[in-house]
Amino acid sequence: MITRSQTLLFAASVGIIVTNLFAPQTLVGLIGPSLGAAASESGLVSMATLLGYAAGLFFLVPLSDLVENRALVLRMLCAAALAAAVASFAPSAASLLGVLFVLGAACSCIQVLVPVAASMAPPGQEGRVIGDVMSGLMIGILLSRPIASLVADTFGWRAFYGISAAALALLAILLGLTLPRRRPLAHASYIGLIASLVGLLGQEPVLRRRALTASLVMAAFSVFWTAVALRLSAAPFDLGQKGIALFALVGAGGAAVTPIFGRAGDRGFTRLVTVFCHLALIAALGLAAWAGVGAGAANAGGAWLPLMLMGVSAVLLDIGVTGDQTLGRRAVNILQPKARGRINGLFVGIFFIGGAIGSLLAGIAWAWGGWNAVCAVGAIFGVVALVVDLVGGPE
């Protein structure tokens, strides 16, 4: 039976691990120039970690149905700690991208830890334990960008990965001492498990549709958050890493409405509220573009209003993305209880692919047309998600 202290350890663990996935979005403005990367290539830094995480969800997490889970988690954590340590010494952009891909893949151990925590819960309390653990994940996502900005501002971007490596190594030690052994019951082959993912995707239209819209809004989210650090560091905002950290913390406030979306789904308003979320996302990117234009016309003393509007757009964007993700998770997790783990892996993996694509396009759009091009690309993703809503069938 899981104790309160063990639940807190699980929550802290997933929160610490997930910071590695979103921190690069606020560090691209420092990493790219220091390694000689062109502006169009800056988005690759954020893309590599997200793409690695998606690969881990598809090809590493299924191992939790075949091998003892405690050993799997410890090996993945050790690999993540080693990758973060190597990233702190990466001599070139190419070498850093490869290491960040490995780091992202190893961080998919999050999706192994959550089922382990649920298996330790008393009967009938699995949902409470999963909710407590996932709260740690959400806190990690919200704090990853401001923490990375503050560390980078004080010690440089390499220090963030050095600190992360130490934290991951400490987690491996703590979890090695506390995690119980959990042997899976499945007797399928690894190839069979991977093949079953394709079958599940083909069987479930709701999974396909919700994963598609999730990937589209995650792409828009990544486009914005990968490039906004570049915009805020430029005139007339001229924010340093501390200022960008505060902006990221304010923008994360949109996630506070998560419980509202969950209750709306329980009451049968999934489709209506999903349309609202996608409209909010499109409006957020329109407002962000307008704020960018206003900032360009302002002098240094008159940049506060555009900065406030940029903050409002960030909150609105996070509301739209969080709502889509919450409703999507609810919809796919009631499809096939026996395949819930693989369905969740598919859903999360597909929307992280969208995030990786968004990060890649952010750098290209910034180099091609600046902030307006970035906002336009993000809005296009939102419009496509809205079209999917309107032509899709019932949930």
Helices and strands as residue ranges (DSSP letters): H 4-22, H 24-34, G 39-41, H 43-59, G 61-65, H 69-87, H 93-106, G 107-109, H 110-119, H 126-155, H 157-178, H 190-203, H 205-232, H 241-251, G 252-257, H 258-266, H 270-297, G 300-302, H 304-332, G 337-339, H 340-391
